[in-house]
């Protein structure tokens, strides 16, 4: 966690939103694993905001899958499905590398 926190801080100081978004995504995963779901959600939402801001739509779609898992874990299945619908719509019009994202969307949808 300290290395990821430091990476995030340096990216913010440098104005590197993409790197900051990746650091936040990984910090989210660490928080999730430690059972800090609220903090995990905050970090992933911030990462998603940064990715939207810079137009990194495949990254937004990937984050929405994670947000759907967190939302479902909080007992909000319909909201989780809506997040997966948005992830699908963001990943569909983009080039081939997003096929992996679409596969993850369908896997997440099947788990709900």
C-alpha positions as CSV (number, residue, x, y, z in Angstrom):
1,X,0.0,0.0,0.0
2,X,2.7,2.6,0.8
3,X,4.2,2.3,-2.7
4,X,0.8,2.7,-4.3
5,X,-0.1,5.7,-2.1
6,X,3.3,7.2,-3.1
7,X,2.6,6.5,-6.8
8,X,-0.8,8.1,-6.5
9,X,0.6,11.2,-4.8
10,X,3.4,11.6,-7.4
11,X,1.0,11.2,-10.3
12,X,-1.3,13.9,-8.8
13,X,1.6,16.3,-8.3
14,X,2.8,15.6,-11.9
15,X,-0.7,16.1,-13.3
16,X,-0.7,12.5,-14.7
17,X,-4.4,11.6,-14.4
18,X,-3.9,8.2,-16.1
19,X,-1.2,7.0,-13.7
20,X,-3.2,8.4,-10.8
21,X,-6.3,6.4,-12.0
22,X,-4.2,3.2,-12.1
23,X,-2.8,3.7,-8.6
24,X,-6.3,4.4,-7.3
25,X,-7.6,1.2,-9.0
26,X,-4.9,-0.9,-7.3
27,X,-5.5,0.8,-4.0
28,X,-9.2,0.0,-4.3
29,X,-8.2,-3.7,-4.8
30,X,-6.1,-3.6,-1.6
31,X,-8.9,-2.0,0.3
32,X,-11.4,-4.5,-1.0
33,X,-9.2,-7.4,0.0
34,X,-8.8,-5.9,3.5
35,X,-12.6,-5.6,3.8
36,X,-12.7,-1.8,3.5
37,X,-15.5,-1.7,1.0
38,X,-16.5,1.9,1.5
39,X,-12.9,3.1,1.0
40,X,-12.5,0.7,-2.0
41,X,-15.6,2.3,-3.6
42,X,-14.3,5.8,-3.0
43,X,-11.0,5.1,-4.7
44,X,-12.6,3.3,-7.6
45,X,-15.1,6.1,-8.1
46,X,-12.3,8.6,-8.1
47,X,-10.3,6.5,-10.6
48,X,-13.4,6.3,-12.8
49,X,-13.9,10.0,-12.7
50,X,-10.2,10.6,-13.8
51,X,-10.6,8.1,-16.6
52,X,-13.8,9.8,-17.8
53,X,-12.1,13.2,-17.7
54,X,-9.2,12.1,-20.0
55,X,-11.5,10.0,-22.3
56,X,-10.1,6.6,-21.4
57,X,-13.3,4.8,-22.0
58,X,-12.0,1.2,-21.9
59,X,-10.6,2.0,-18.5
60,X,-13.9,3.5,-17.4
61,X,-15.6,0.3,-18.6
62,X,-13.1,-1.9,-16.6
63,X,-13.7,0.2,-13.5
64,X,-17.5,0.0,-13.8
65,X,-17.2,-3.8,-13.6
66,X,-15.4,-3.4,-10.3
67,X,-18.0,-0.9,-9.1
68,X,-20.7,-3.4,-10.1
69,X,-19.1,-6.1,-7.9
70,X,-18.9,-3.6,-5.0
71,X,-22.4,-2.5,-5.5
72,X,-23.7,-6.1,-5.6
73,X,-21.8,-6.9,-2.4
74,X,-23.7,-4.0,-0.8
75,X,-27.0,-5.7,-1.9
76,X,-27.9,-3.4,-4.8
77,X,-28.2,-5.9,-7.6
78,X,-30.3,-3.6,-9.9
79,X,-27.7,-0.8,-9.6
80,X,-24.9,-3.3,-10.3
81,X,-26.6,-4.5,-13.4
82,X,-27.0,-0.8,-14.6
83,X,-23.3,-0.3,-14.1
84,X,-22.6,-3.4,-16.2
85,X,-24.9,-2.1,-18.9
86,X,-22.9,1.1,-19.0
87,X,-19.7,-0.8,-19.2
88,X,-21.0,-2.8,-22.1
89,X,-22.1,0.4,-23.9
90,X,-18.7,1.9,-23.4
91,X,-16.7,-1.2,-24.5
92,X,-18.9,-2.1,-27.5
93,X,-18.0,0.7,-30.0
94,X,-14.3,0.6,-29.3
95,X,-11.6,-1.6,-31.0
96,X,-10.9,-5.3,-30.4
97,X,-8.8,-5.0,-27.2
98,X,-12.1,-4.4,-25.3
99,X,-13.3,-7.9,-26.0
100,X,-11.7,-8.9,-22.8
101,X,-13.7,-6.2,-21.0
102,X,-16.9,-7.5,-22.6
103,X,-16.1,-11.0,-21.4
104,X,-15.6,-9.7,-17.9
105,X,-18.9,-7.8,-18.0
106,X,-20.7,-11.1,-19.0
107,X,-18.9,-13.0,-16.2
108,X,-19.8,-10.4,-13.7
109,X,-23.4,-10.3,-14.9
110,X,-23.6,-14.1,-14.5
111,X,-22.4,-13.9,-10.9
112,X,-25.1,-11.4,-10.0
